Amino acid sequence: MAKIRQQAAVAALLCAATVAWAQQQPAEEPGWAKGRPKTDTAMKMAPVPAFPIPTAVDQLPTKKFKLPPGFKVETWASGVLDARGLRQGPNDNILVSTLFVGNKVYAIPEKGKHEAKVIIDKMPFATGIEYQNGSLFLATNTHIYRYDNVDGKLDNLGTPTTIYDKLPGGGDHSWKFLRIRDNKLYFEIGAPCNICDPGEYAKLYRMNLDGSNMETVASGVRNTVGFDFDPKTGHLWFTDNGRDWLSEELPNDELNEVTGPNQHFGYPYCHQGNIPDPEFGWGKNCADYKKPNALLGPHAGSLGLKFYNGKMFPAKYQGAMFIARHGPWNRTVKYADISVAWPDGKGGAKVEPFMTGFVENNSYLGRPVDFLIMKDGSMLVSDDHAGAIYRISYGK
């Protein structure tokens, strides 16, 4: 009996010791925190949380935005929780995707009251959308779906066809951005980490609209959620988010152009075209990788990119790229804006601010994400932070 009591006491001690040890162990570090310095300032930084409710319409920052002379901005839609991707949809509807808190896709009528109607619900990471010839494409972090014959039946889209089910999932850079060009669906698979060997990830891909014939478009792309095609050259241009925690001022986000097959844009070996990574850059030469056409600022959170193909804006903006700089989270001084860029035809691009006013007292009032050129030449801008969509127009 004494021996049994002794064994029970030892077991209890071991159990208590195990619990105490477990309580002392740090929680597993999230992917975004890899490489974070252990300083007080850095340890307080974390991704900006998404608002659980949209900003009230009378509190939106619309009146605080500043644009070049002749341009006007107004609130086009409010109360659109987590508004992210924008696409022209069927029957004079604008389609709007979401990401972290929405789990929805909305349809908003172009005419009358611009009230968002949920057409897809309870779909986590429902952020990659495209529409063509009656088919709505939706990419989450794990699947790419296609809803066929959606014109006239947005009230009930039916069951989608799964055209691809091998996306890696996870949380780090796993959300999607879609474009269709020449009946090919383009999408990215971002790096599954802040900085690591990404394997088959950190690439841009394309496939047929039925999910067949998947091929690599570009490699070494850490995280792009904004790309479009130059209407003059047909080249694919994309924003790319630089790695975190190298320093407050480095590296810059990149503006890149795909000019040929099998191009590698540097990640994880080289950043912003000229900075070897302190871990993965040993034995590598930045000259071996495609250099950026322009730098977009440190930790800028560069997202949506859209070539302006309307006729309302002045000639200066015809064929220019509008870029949404969503704003940094791992940088002490915050900034966000809509920038505009012009290819110089020599492998570079000129970039300048276009719409400012998203930050006040070093806090975000809004954060731009994506663009849509309307039929009249005006431009819509989504703001996932405030849950709003703005309309930019021009008139002398």
N, C-alpha and C positions, 0 to 999 in steps of 0.2 A: 504493500500500500504506500509506504514511504517513497519507494522508487517511482511509483506512478505519480505521486504528488510532485516529486522532484522534476520528472519529465514534463509535467504540465506547467510548472513554474518556468522551466527553461524555454518551453514553447511560447509562453506568454511574453517572456522577455524578448525573445527573437521577434515576435509579432510586433511588440512595441517599438523595437529598434528599427524594424523595417518601415513602419509607419513614419517614425521620426525622420528616417533617411529620405523617404519619398517626399516628405513635406519640405525638406531642405533643398531638394533638387530644383533647379530652375525649370520653368515650363519650356517646352520645345520652342525654339526661336522661330518665328514666322519667316517666310522667305524674304519679305521686304526688309527685314532687320539684319540680314546677313551682311557683314562688313561694317555695321554701325559702330562708331567709336564709343567707348565707354565713358564719355564725358557727360556732365550733368545736362548740358545744352542738347546734345545729340540724343540722349536717352529720353528726353521729353518729347521728341518729334515722332510723329506717326502719321499715316495717311489721314487726310481730312475726312471725317465721317460724313456719309450722305445724310441729308436732312430727312426725317421720317414723314414730314408733311411739306407741301409746297409753300413758298413765301406768299403771303397775302398780296393781292394785286396792288393795293395802295402802298405796299412797302417794297415793291420791286425797284431795282436801281435804274430803271429806264431813263429817268430825267437826269441822272448823273453821268450818263455816257457822253463821251465827246468824240466827234467824227470830223473829217475834213469838211470845208465849206461846201454847202449845197446838198449834203447828205442829211437824212432824217432817220431817226429810229423811234419805233413805237412798240408797245406790247401787242403782239398778235394773238397770243393765247397765254393764259395763266392757269394755275391749278393743275399743271401737267406733271405729276410727280415723277422725278428722276428722268426728265426728258433728255434723250440721248441722240440716237441716229434719226436722220430725216430723209425721207424718200417720197417722190411723187407717186401716189397710189391711184387706184381706179376711181372712176366716177367723181372726179374733182375732190378727192380726199388726199390729205397729207398723212403719211404713215410715220409714226414716231415710236422708236424703241426705247428700252430702259436697260438698267444694269443691276446695281446692287440692291436697291430697295423696291423697285417697281415690279419686277418679274412680269411685265406686261408689254403688249404692243397696242398702241392706240391708233385710231383713225380720227382725223379732225377735218371737218368740211372746210373747203376753201372759201365758201360763201356763207353769209349769215353769221350766226354766232359760232365762234371757233371753240366749241366745246369738245373736249376729248372723250371719245367713246372707246372702251376696252374691247378689242377684238380677239386678243390672245391673253390669257390670264394664267397665273400660277406656273410660269415658265422661267425658272432661275437663269440668270445671265442672258436674258432675251434681248441681246443688244445688236447683233448683226442682221441687218435687213436689206433686201433688194426686191424690186418689183419689175417684171417684164412680161408683156404679152399675156396678162391674165394670171400669172403665177407669182406668188409671194414666197420669197426665200427667207428663212430664218435660221441663224446660226447661234447656238448657245456655246458653252465651253466644252460640250461633249458631242453634240450632234449638229448636222446641217439638215434642215427639213425643207420641203417644198409643198406649199398649198396651191393646188391647181384650180383654175376656173373660179377665181375669187371675185371677179367683177359682178356686182349686183348681189353678192351674198356675204357681205362683211358681217352681217348679223350671225352667221353660222358658217364658219370656214370649213367645217368638217375635219376629218382626220388627215394629217399631213403624210406625205411620203418621206421616209428617211432616205436621203441620198448619200449620207456619209455618217458613220458612227464610230470613227476611230480617232476623234479629237482627244487630247490627253486629259482634259478636265483640270481639276485643281483650281486654285485661286489666283496664283501669280501669273498675270499677263495672259490669261486663258480666254478672255472675252474676245469677241470677233468684230471685224469690220468687213463688209462685203461690197464688191463692185462687179458689175457685169460689163464685159467688153467683147464684141464679136462672138457672142454666144458662149463665152467662157466665164465661169464664176471664179473671181479672185478672192482670196482670203489669206490671213496670216495665222501662224502658230507661234506665239511669243515665247520667249525664254521662260522656263518654269522656275525662275529665281531672280534675285537681283544680279548676281554675278556667279556663273558656273559654266561648266562644259554643257552646252544645251543639247548635244546629240543631234537628232533629226529635227529639233525645234529651232526657234529663232530664224524662221524662213517665211517667205511669201510663196504661196502656191496658187495654182489654178487648176480647174477641172471642167469637164463638160457639165451642162446643166442637169444631167441625170446622175452626176456623181462619178462618172467613169473618167479614165485617162488623166489621173492626177499627175501633175508635174511641177517641179520647182521653178520658180520665177527668179528668186534672189535669196542668198544666204547671208548669215551674219547680221540679221535684222533683229535687234533685241526686243523691241515692242512698238509696232506701228498699229495705230487704230485710225489712220487717216491717209488715204491715197486716192489718186485720180489720174486721168490720162490727159496729156497735153493735146488739145485739139489740132495743133499744127503738126507735131511730130509723131503723135501716137505713143510717146514714151510715158511710162508709168513713173509718177513722182510720189514720194511718200515721206511723211514725218517719222522720226524714230526717237524714242525716249532714251536718253543716256543712262548709264548705270548710276546708282545712288551711292552716297557715302564716300566717294573719292575725296571730295572737299565741297565746301559751300559754293564755290565758283566754277568747279569743273566736275565732270565734263559737260559740254553743251549738248542739248538736243540737236538733231541733224535734220536737214532737208536734203533728200537724196533723189537721184534720177536713175532709173534702170535704162541703160543705153545698149545693152547686149546680153547674151546668154551667159549663165554660169558666173555671174558677178557676185563677189563676196564683199560685204560692207563693214567687216571688221570685228563685230562682236563674237566672242568675248576678249579678243586679243588686243584690239586697238579701238580707242574711243575718239570721236570727233575728228578722225583722220590723222591725228598726230600725237596721241598720248597712249603709249603702251600700257596695258593693264598691269598693275603691280603684282598680280598673281599669275595671270594667264598670258601675259605679254612677253615672258622670257623666251628668247630665241626667235621671236617674231619681228617682222619689219612692217611698219605701218604703210610703207610704200607698196606692199604687196596687195593692198585692199583698195576698193573703190572709195575715193574721197568724197565727202559731202559737197554738195553744191553751195550750201550756206549753213551757218550755225544759227541756232534759234534761241540761245540763252541757256544758262545753267538750270537744270531740273525744271524746265519750262512746262513740262506736261503737255507737249505739243500733240494735239489730237487731230480733229477734222481738217481735211485739205480739199478744196474745191476750186477748179478753174472757172472763172466767170465767163459764161457763154451767153449772157443776156445782152440786151441793147439799151437798157435804161441808163447804166452808169457811163461816165465820160470815157472817151477813147483811151485815156491813160490806163484804165482798168480792164480793157478788153483783152482777154487772154491771160490775165494775171491770176495768181493763186491766192485765195484767201485761206488763212491758217488760224485755227483756234488754239491759242496758248492757254491751256486750262489752269496753269499755275502750279508752282512747286509746293510740296508739303515738307520736304526735308531740306529746307533752306530758311534761315532766320527771317530774311526780308521777302515778303510775298509779292507777287505780281501776276497779272493775267491780262490778256487783251486779245483782240483780233488783229492779226498782222496781214500784210499783203506782200507778195513776192513776185518778182519778174525774172524769168530766165534770161540770161545775157547771151545765150547762144555759144558761149565759150566754156561751158562746164561749170559756170557759177550762177549766182542769182542775187539780186538786190532785195533786201527785206526792210520794211519799215512798218511802224505801228499804224493801224487804221482806226480802231475803236477802242478807247480806254474807259476807265471808270468802274472796273469790276472789283477794285480793292479800295478800302477806306480804313484808315487807322490800322494798317497791316492785317486786316481781316477781309475775307472774301464776302462781297455782296452778291456775286454771281460768278459762274465759271463757264465759259463758252465751250461747246463740244463739236457741233456739226453744222453744215450749211445745206441749203437747198435753193437753187435759182428758180424763181417762180416764172410763170408764163409771161407776165408783164415786165420781167427783167429785174424786179425787186428780189431781195435775198432774205431768206429766213435763217435765223441762228437759234440753236437750242442751248438751253442753260440747265444742266442737271442739278446744279446746286440750289437754284431758286425755283426750279420746276416751272419754267416759262419758255416761251418762244418769242423772239423779237423779229420785227420786219424792218429791214433797211431799204430805203428808197432814195432816189435822187431827183431833184427838180431845181431849176435855176430860180 
